[in-house]
Amino acid sequence: MTPSRIVSIDWLVAHQHDANVVVVDVRPRDYYDAGHIPGARNVDIYPLKILDSDPGAIDQWTHTMQSAFRTLGIRNADHFVFYEDISGTSAARGVWLMEALSIGHGSILDGGLAAWHAAGNPISDEPVAVTPSELTVTLKHELLATAPGILDDLRDNDGSRIIDTRNQLEWIQGTIPTSTHLDWAAHLDADGRLRPLEELRAMYENLELAHDDNIVTFCASGYRAAHTWLVLSELGYGNVRNYAPSWGEWIRRSDVPIELPAES
């Protein structure tokens, strides 16, 4: 049985030593060195961005990701558990990457290192030696939205749903036309854990999303959007794409429309 994209502290305690489970700390290296889950490997995912929708840029980014994960010793078909301090966006980005690059199954550790420590589990400052792998990645284009693809959807008025996952201020300063706004941070409780699935489901039912809708998520650089992709995927929405270049690209382009929700 394939594990959920969201796993608990108890689940990791029970499975962290399984042969196919790889725990990945996605925080900056100095945070990792100061204390991490024993046995966790480290890769700072945040700098590994895709900046635009040009096919050449996408190919270069795919190659960069393959090199980064080879260095980390990642192998195809393992189960990867990503964590940071809370149930955050970089960990969610790791889950999306595993599926988008056809590497294996990924999960986010709910509550992150804060919840791990609060539960009385050990913290280590020992680095983990890894053997580089010969990992091969293959991009699933159906999980990556691009600016030209979004433009085609807008022109065709095909009913695709676009979710702006940024905060309220970012949203009112400009968004992709037809977008619906839901700040990704609404997914979390005060402790940085994901809210129960029933509450998350109600949030998106209130947006009148259908499970067979073609959905695009975006933010500034595709990390908050990955968090929403993860939640929607876990809720059973089957056609969700992360516009990974996101607003950082959209605002630079001269061929795309921008909507000001405050004026509409």
C-alpha positions in Angstrom: 0.0 0.0 0.0 1.4 3.4 -1.0 1.8 5.7 2.0 0.0 9.0 2.1 1.6 12.2 0.8 1.3 13.4 4.4 2.9 11.2 7.1 2.8 11.6 10.9 5.6 11.6 13.4 4.5 8.2 14.7 4.6 6.8 11.1 8.2 8.0 10.6 9.3 6.6 14.0 7.9 3.2 12.9 9.3 3.3 9.4 12.5 5.5 9.3 14.8 2.4 9.2 12.9 0.7 6.4 15.2 -0.1 3.5 13.3 2.0 1.0 12.6 5.0 3.2 14.8 8.1 2.7 14.4 11.0 5.1 15.4 14.4 3.5 16.0 17.6 5.4 15.3 20.4 2.9 16.5 23.3 5.1 19.7 25.3 4.5 22.9 23.5 5.4 23.6 25.5 8.6 20.2 24.6 10.0 20.8 21.0 9.2 24.2 21.0 10.9 22.7 22.5 14.0 20.4 19.6 14.5 18.3 17.2 12.3 16.5 13.9 12.4 19.1 11.1 12.8 19.9 9.6 9.4 18.4 12.4 7.4 20.1 13.6 4.2 20.3 17.3 3.4 19.5 19.3 0.3 18.4 22.9 0.4 15.5 22.8 -2.1 14.7 26.5 -2.1 17.4 27.7 -4.5 16.6 25.0 -7.0 14.0 27.1 -8.8 12.7 27.0 -12.4 12.6 30.6 -13.6 10.7 30.5 -16.9 8.6 28.4 -19.2 11.1 28.3 -22.1 11.7 24.6 -23.1 15.5 25.1 -22.9 15.1 26.5 -19.4 12.9 23.6 -18.4 15.4 21.1 -19.8 18.3 22.8 -18.0 16.4 22.8 -14.7 15.6 19.1 -15.1 19.3 18.4 -15.6 20.1 20.5 -12.5 17.6 18.6 -10.4 18.9 15.3 -11.6 22.5 16.3 -10.6 21.4 17.6 -7.2 19.5 14.4 -6.4 22.3 12.1 -7.7 24.7 13.9 -5.3 22.2 13.2 -2.5 22.3 9.5 -3.3 18.6 9.4 -4.4 17.4 6.3 -6.2 14.3 5.8 -8.3 11.4 4.1 -6.6 12.3 4.8 -3.0 9.9 6.5 -0.6 11.1 10.0 0.4 10.0 11.8 3.5 10.7 15.5 3.3 10.7 17.9 6.3 11.6 21.3 7.5 10.8 23.1 10.7 7.0 22.9 10.1 4.7 21.5 7.4 6.2 24.0 5.0 6.5 24.8 1.4 10.0 23.5 0.6 9.1 20.1 2.0 5.9 20.2 -0.1 8.1 21.1 -3.1 10.1 18.0 -2.5 7.0 15.8 -2.7 6.0 17.5 -5.9 9.5 17.0 -7.4 9.4 13.3 -6.7 6.2 12.9 -8.8 7.0 15.6 -11.4 10.4 14.0 -12.1 9.2 10.4 -12.0 11.6 9.6 -9.1 9.5 7.9 -6.6 6.8 8.5 -3.9 7.2 11.5 -1.7 5.6 12.5 1.6 5.8 15.6 3.9 6.4 15.0 7.6 3.5 16.7 9.2 4.7 19.2 11.8 8.3 18.9 10.7 11.3 19.0 13.0 9.4 21.1 15.6 6.8 18.3 16.0 9.5 15.6 15.9 11.4 17.3 18.8 8.2 18.0 20.7 7.3 14.3 20.6 10.6 13.6 22.5 12.4 12.1 19.5 16.2 12.5 19.2 18.0 15.2 17.3 21.5 14.7 15.8 24.2 17.0 14.6 26.1 14.2 12.9 26.4 14.5 9.1 25.2 11.6 7.0 27.6 10.1 4.4 25.9 9.2 1.1 27.0 7.4 -2.0 26.1 9.3 -5.2 23.6 7.5 -7.4 23.0 7.1 -11.1 19.4 8.5 -10.8 17.6 9.2 -14.1 14.7 11.7 -14.0 11.9 12.1 -16.5 9.7 15.2 -16.4 5.9 14.6 -16.3 4.8 17.6 -18.3 1.2 17.1 -17.0 2.3 18.2 -13.5 4.1 21.4 -14.7 2.1 24.3 -15.9 3.7 26.8 -18.2 2.9 30.4 -19.2 2.1 29.5 -22.8 -0.2 26.7 -21.6 -2.0 29.0 -19.2 -2.4 31.6 -22.0 -3.9 28.9 -24.3 -6.4 28.0 -21.5 -7.4 31.6 -21.0 -7.9 32.2 -24.8 -9.9 29.0 -25.2 -11.9 29.7 -22.0 -11.7 25.9 -21.4 -12.8 26.1 -17.8 -9.5 25.5 -16.1 -9.3 26.7 -12.5 -6.3 28.8 -11.4 -5.6 29.0 -7.7 -3.4 32.0 -6.5 -1.8 30.7 -3.3 -0.1 33.9 -2.3 -1.1 36.2 0.6 -3.8 38.8 0.3 -1.6 41.8 -0.4 0.2 40.0 -3.2 -3.2 38.9 -4.6 -4.7 42.4 -4.7 -1.6 43.9 -6.3 -2.2 41.7 -9.4 -3.0 38.2 -10.4 -3.5 35.9 -13.4 -7.0 36.5 -14.8 -9.8 34.2 -13.7 -7.7 33.2 -10.6 -9.3 32.2 -7.3 -7.4 33.2 -4.2 -6.7 30.9 -1.2 -3.5 31.6 0.8 -1.5 28.4 1.3 -1.0 29.3 4.9 -4.7 28.6 5.6 -3.6 24.9 5.4 -1.8 25.1 8.7 -2.8 25.3 12.3 -1.1 27.4 14.9 1.6 24.8 15.5 2.6 24.6 11.9 0.8 21.2 11.3 -1.6 20.6 8.5 -5.2 21.0 9.4 -7.3 17.8 9.3 -8.2 16.7 5.8 -11.9 17.3 6.5 -11.2 21.0 7.1 -8.9 21.2 4.1 -11.6 19.5 1.9 -14.2 22.1 3.1 -11.9 25.0 2.1 -11.7 23.8 -1.5 -15.3 22.7 -1.7 -16.2 26.3 -0.8 -14.3 27.3 -4.0 -16.6 25.0 -5.9 -13.7 22.9 -7.3 -14.7 19.7 -9.0 -12.4 16.7 -8.7 -12.1 16.4 -12.5 -11.3 20.1 -13.0 -8.0 21.0 -14.6 -6.4 23.0 -11.9 -3.3 25.2 -11.9 -1.6 26.5 -8.7 0.8 29.4 -8.6 2.6 31.7 -6.2 5.8 33.7 -6.6 8.2 30.9 -7.4 6.3 27.6 -7.2 6.8 26.6 -3.6 3.6 27.7 -2.0 1.9 26.5 -5.1 3.5 23.1 -4.5 2.0 23.0 -1.0 -1.5 23.6 -2.6 -0.7 21.0 -5.2 0.1 18.5 -2.4 -3.1 19.2 -0.5 -5.3 19.1 -3.5 -3.7 15.8 -4.7 -4.1 14.3 -1.3 -7.8 15.3 -1.3 -8.3 13.4 -4.6 -8.1 16.2 -7.2 -6.5 14.3 -10.1 -5.6 17.0 -12.6 -3.4 19.6 -10.7 -0.4 21.3 -12.2 2.1 23.5 -10.4 3.0 26.6 -12.4 6.5 26.5 -11.0 7.9 29.7 -12.6 4.8 31.4 -11.2 4.4 35.1 -10.7 8.1 35.7 -10.9 7.9 34.8 -14.6 4.4 36.1 -15.3 5.1 39.6 -14.2 8.2 39.8 -16.4 6.4 38.7 -19.6 5.0 41.3 -22.0 2.6 38.8 -23.7 0.4 38.0 -20.7 -2.6 39.7 -19.1 -2.7 40.8 -15.4 -5.9 41.3 -13.4 -6.3 43.6 -10.4 -8.9 41.9 -8.2 -9.4 45.1 -6.1 -10.7 46.8 -9.2 -12.8 44.0 -10.6 
